[in-house]
């Protein structure tokens, strides 16, 4: 005996969960004036015999500097879909690191599709800042090893009403080293065009 009838179950019309978005940022290397040094580089520049602590080579120790008009753009990412990875690629003796960012951008409005077009148009010049589930903000890509768009897929959610409205994105960089982190409370990024 069934406890409920499938005929009485209505589909939920809202395919978006309110209040559960995080923020990712992307910048364009042609709009930046160099790239921040790590804590280790800054310590050794100040004192070549100085003590470099474990992890100092992975922490950016200064803010991003932008050329006129440069800034980082924000992208709303659905919480628990944004993740980062460091994967080895290549053969033994010539292994490279592939830094990957995956996330789900909610919505199919004009602004969302414009973000997708902007990411695609600047593939190969991108820099990504993403907050990980642990709360750390990672910096993916450098001027020598920028970020590329691997794929995006999505749209209006389809006719069944079950699909999420938005786009799954995968961004990546090939780099000899794993990605770095930055403390955005200590080194805030520019979110408006620099003057």
C-alpha positions as CSV (number, residue, x, y, z in Angstrom):
1,X,0.0,0.0,0.0
2,X,1.3,3.5,-0.9
3,X,1.4,6.2,1.7
4,X,1.0,8.9,-0.9
5,X,-0.1,9.3,-4.5
6,X,2.3,10.5,-7.0
7,X,-0.5,12.4,-8.6
8,X,-0.8,14.7,-5.6
9,X,2.9,15.7,-5.6
10,X,3.5,19.1,-7.3
11,X,6.9,20.1,-8.7
12,X,8.6,22.9,-6.9
13,X,8.7,25.8,-9.4
14,X,11.9,27.4,-7.8
15,X,15.1,25.6,-9.0
16,X,17.4,28.1,-7.1
17,X,18.3,27.9,-3.4
18,X,18.3,31.4,-2.0
19,X,21.1,32.7,0.1
20,X,23.7,30.0,-0.6
21,X,26.0,31.7,-3.0
22,X,29.7,32.4,-2.6
23,X,31.9,34.7,-4.6
24,X,34.6,33.9,-7.1
25,X,36.8,36.6,-8.7
26,X,38.5,36.8,-12.1
27,X,41.0,39.3,-13.3
28,X,42.8,39.8,-16.6
29,X,46.6,39.7,-16.5
30,X,46.9,42.5,-19.2
31,X,45.2,44.8,-16.7
32,X,47.6,44.0,-13.8
33,X,51.0,45.5,-13.1
34,X,53.0,42.4,-12.4
35,X,52.1,39.7,-9.8
36,X,52.5,39.8,-6.0
37,X,55.6,38.3,-4.5
38,X,55.3,35.5,-2.0
39,X,56.0,35.9,1.7
40,X,59.2,33.9,1.2
41,X,60.4,36.2,-1.6
42,X,59.7,39.3,0.5
43,X,61.5,37.8,3.5
44,X,64.6,36.8,1.5
45,X,64.7,40.2,-0.3
46,X,64.7,42.0,3.1
47,X,67.3,39.6,4.6
48,X,68.9,36.9,2.4
49,X,69.7,34.9,5.6
50,X,66.2,35.3,6.9
51,X,64.0,32.4,8.1
52,X,61.5,31.1,5.6
53,X,58.8,29.2,7.3
54,X,56.9,26.2,5.9
55,X,54.1,27.5,3.7
56,X,55.7,30.9,3.0
57,X,56.5,30.0,-0.6
58,X,52.7,29.5,-1.1
59,X,51.4,32.7,0.5
60,X,51.2,35.9,-1.5
61,X,52.7,38.6,0.6
62,X,51.4,41.7,-1.1
63,X,48.3,43.1,-2.9
64,X,47.6,42.9,-6.6
65,X,48.4,46.2,-8.4
66,X,46.3,47.2,-11.4
67,X,46.9,49.3,-14.4
68,X,44.4,52.0,-15.2
69,X,41.0,50.4,-15.8
70,X,42.1,47.0,-14.3
71,X,40.2,45.2,-11.6
72,X,38.8,41.7,-10.5
73,X,35.3,40.9,-11.5
74,X,32.9,39.0,-9.2
75,X,31.0,35.9,-10.1
76,X,28.4,34.4,-7.8
77,X,29.2,30.7,-7.4
78,X,26.7,28.3,-5.8
79,X,28.1,27.2,-2.4
80,X,29.5,23.6,-2.4
81,X,29.9,23.5,-6.1
82,X,33.1,25.6,-6.2
83,X,36.1,23.4,-5.8
84,X,39.8,23.6,-6.6
85,X,42.3,20.8,-7.4
86,X,45.9,20.3,-8.1
87,X,46.4,17.4,-10.5
88,X,49.7,15.9,-11.9
89,X,49.7,15.6,-15.7
90,X,52.4,14.3,-18.0
91,X,55.0,11.6,-17.7
92,X,57.4,10.8,-14.9
93,X,60.4,13.1,-15.2
94,X,58.3,15.8,-16.8
95,X,55.3,16.1,-14.5
96,X,53.4,19.4,-14.7
97,X,50.8,20.6,-12.2
98,X,47.3,21.4,-13.5
99,X,45.4,23.8,-11.2
100,X,41.7,23.4,-11.7
101,X,38.6,25.4,-10.6
102,X,35.1,24.1,-11.0
103,X,31.9,25.9,-10.0
104,X,28.3,26.5,-10.8
105,X,27.3,30.0,-11.8
106,X,23.6,30.5,-11.0
107,X,21.2,32.0,-13.5
108,X,20.7,32.4,-17.2
109,X,20.1,36.1,-17.2
110,X,21.9,38.5,-19.6
111,X,24.6,39.3,-17.0
112,X,25.4,35.7,-16.4
113,X,25.7,34.9,-20.1
114,X,27.9,38.1,-20.4
115,X,30.2,36.7,-17.7
116,X,30.5,33.4,-19.6
117,X,31.3,35.3,-22.8
118,X,33.9,37.4,-21.0
119,X,35.6,34.3,-19.5
120,X,35.6,32.6,-22.9
121,X,37.0,35.8,-24.7
122,X,39.8,36.2,-22.2
123,X,40.8,32.5,-21.9
124,X,44.5,32.4,-21.7
125,X,44.7,35.8,-19.9
126,X,42.7,34.9,-16.8
127,X,43.5,35.0,-13.1
128,X,41.1,33.3,-10.6
129,X,40.7,33.9,-6.9
130,X,38.4,31.4,-5.2
131,X,37.5,30.7,-1.7
132,X,37.8,27.0,-0.8
133,X,35.5,25.1,1.6
134,X,38.1,25.6,4.3
135,X,37.8,29.4,4.0
136,X,41.2,30.0,2.4
137,X,41.3,32.1,-0.8
138,X,43.5,30.5,-3.5
139,X,45.1,32.3,-6.4
140,X,45.1,30.3,-9.6
141,X,47.2,31.3,-12.5
142,X,50.2,33.6,-13.0
143,X,51.3,35.9,-15.8
144,X,53.5,33.1,-17.2
145,X,50.9,30.4,-16.6
146,X,47.4,32.0,-17.0
147,X,44.0,30.3,-16.6
148,X,42.1,28.9,-19.6
149,X,38.4,28.0,-19.9
150,X,38.2,24.2,-20.3
151,X,34.4,24.0,-20.5
152,X,31.1,25.5,-19.6
153,X,27.7,23.9,-19.9
154,X,24.2,25.0,-18.8
155,X,21.3,27.3,-19.6
156,X,17.7,27.8,-18.6
157,X,17.3,24.4,-16.8
158,X,15.5,22.4,-19.5
159,X,11.9,21.6,-19.9
160,X,11.6,19.0,-17.1
161,X,12.0,21.6,-14.3
162,X,14.5,19.4,-12.6
163,X,17.7,20.9,-13.9
164,X,19.4,23.8,-12.2
165,X,19.3,27.2,-14.0
166,X,22.9,28.2,-14.6
167,X,26.3,27.1,-15.9
168,X,28.9,24.6,-14.8
169,X,32.3,26.0,-15.5
170,X,35.8,24.4,-15.5
171,X,38.8,26.6,-15.6
172,X,42.4,25.4,-15.5
173,X,46.1,26.3,-15.7
174,X,49.2,24.3,-16.4
175,X,51.9,25.3,-14.0
176,X,55.1,23.7,-12.6
177,X,53.9,24.4,-9.1
178,X,50.6,24.1,-7.1
179,X,48.6,27.3,-6.7
180,X,49.1,29.9,-4.0
181,X,46.9,31.5,-1.4
182,X,46.2,35.2,-0.5
183,X,44.6,36.8,2.6
184,X,42.0,39.1,1.2
185,X,41.4,40.8,4.5
186,X,45.1,41.9,4.6
187,X,45.4,42.4,0.8
188,X,42.0,43.5,-0.6
189,X,41.6,43.3,-4.3
190,X,40.3,46.0,-6.6
191,X,36.6,45.4,-7.4
192,X,36.2,48.7,-9.4
193,X,38.3,49.8,-12.4
194,X,41.5,51.4,-11.2
195,X,42.1,55.1,-11.9
